[in-house]
Amino acid sequence: MSVLKALPLAPFLNFSPIKTKQLRMSDEKQQQQQNDSRHLRGEHTHLTIRVQHILFKVHKTIICACSPFFRILFSGRWDGDAEDFYDVPNVSPHIMDCIIQYAYTESVHISKENVAELLVTADRFLISRLVDACCDFLGSQLAPENCISIFTSVESFHSCSKLCSTAKLYILKHFEEVLRVSKEFLELSFDHLMEFIGRDELNTKQEEMVFEAVLYWVDHAPEERKTHMAILLTKVRMGLMALDYFTNKVRNNRMVMENQSCASVIFNASKVLFGFGTLGASDLVLMKELTRPRLPPAIVLAIGGWSNNGPTSRIESYNVRAHRWVDVTQVDDEARAYHGTVALDNVVYYIGGFDSVNYFRSVRKFNPISQTWHEVAPMHEGRCYVSVALLDRQIYAIGGHDGHRRLNTAERYDPQTNKWTKIATMNQCRSDASATTLHGKVYICGGFSGIECLFTAESYDPQMNQWSFIAPMMNPRSGVSVIAYGDLVYAVGGFNGVNRLQTVEAYNPRTDRWHDVEPMINQRSNSGIEVLDDRMFVVGGFNGSSTCSTVECYDYKTSQWSEMTDMAIHRSGLSLCVLSGFPEVTKYAANQD
């Protein structure tokens, strides 16, 4: 049982009241139950509870059935006909009324005004289901502004351990945003800050941000906190910093230079970064600590494709923090190219494709946690050069080639029922196109009609079950890569009938117009494309003379392309998908050491 205390949550929780998850009932029904429970409380009752001079007459059997606290309290003096009286200190009458209402109806109204005291009181009275309901309520409302206050308020509650872990992971995952908007960050304890910045799971694109966080926290109360600075800096992985930043911003920082205890930390980091002196065994351990990459918040899988003279079964995962590809191919992976992949609930669906003989209509799903494959319901038609998209937890397979003809048909898969359903046909046959989803619609662009490379693009409205042409692209693009990124639909590279393209264009659904975007560094068609870490990654493909392994990414905030680490193998006709919030990320990330 936890110590009764007030939780400082209400000022930071901006949400509307909701009912507990136990009962989903109408307001009218809940009000009727409340009225019924209040009426029943006064009839044939043998227990009076007093809260701040307010008396509640309740049935002893009902309150004891709900609360082990009351059951233990009255276990030694149980008499069905005896009157009992109990004073409850440090609880408001309103919250006691909620507790009694829950005992009678198993329903209660949880809101930002009452959740803090209701959680404390439910914990005090050992009402585990109500504690869970309060925790679920708080967990659903986690935001960068309030996650620290929720975490620090419930960490001493053994009954809230799941919420505590959830809030901690939320802070780690959204660290940069929390640092930017949370007033509570400056009130973190030294121990909490040490734990957060020392974790591999801390999600930060640049280690420089961790150093800035330490300065920000220390500068809030410098006289009190400067003694902690050297210890905190040991958790900053300075070996991952840019050399000029370390030289100008870290080594020459006023707060660092004035703190003598920081000297050895900076000296050790300098040895690793600049490589001066002889590195002994202890230095190698230090180097590992200072250059150990953080775990990525998500990984991208590059699956299958055409490599050398045929399809491949190779799967590589990319760790955006370590800038490294890792071979994660499984024993029973099938070689396929020109297929599609979709990740849903951290399960990968492998759709259609071609193995140099068969045009597949089969669909397999891969569980990356158990590392097992399973067949699911096949599509209605074989689809090589298929376009796939995910919308409202439904998987779309669109167009393609069945071995005889280019297709204008489309179908939709529901993982809940394991069924494919045919939907409206497109206005044009197209294989070698690419699809994405944005604002509740499916978009498909370009492709090959069997006669020509296509300029055209269409959108699908699932409410109307209808395809409509949108503005055509500025360039014909077969083997194009299409993805939604930053509220626009991007069409990247492809083949115009003569050359592989470096050009990129973006479609704005609000204006129904395409505009040019900064071209890629490399020309390519039939490449994989995904958004990871708020950047658009383009992987592999065919450059006009050979398949390639090159990788580049685009940042719309800077309008710049950057070259990234190459894959281990050359391939085109591959497919990418992202696993985000994946609990077994270490299996697919590069070795942290």
Disulfide bonds with the S-S distance in Angstrom:
none
